Amino acid sequence: MEKQTSKTKAAEALELLEQAWAYYTPEPAPVSGAREPELFEYANAA
């Protein structure tokens, strides 16, 4: 009886996850015109 309950909870959780994923829209990656200097460039500038 305990296994059946845990399977039911897992199925409900999976269903909720699928519903949430349907509304997920990833944020666009930030595009920056200026790049950050590499660490060795900081050392050479000093």
Buried (B, 14 or more C-beta within 10 A) or exposed (E): EEEEEEEEEEEEEEEEEEEEEEEEEEEEEEEEEEEEEEEEEEEEEE
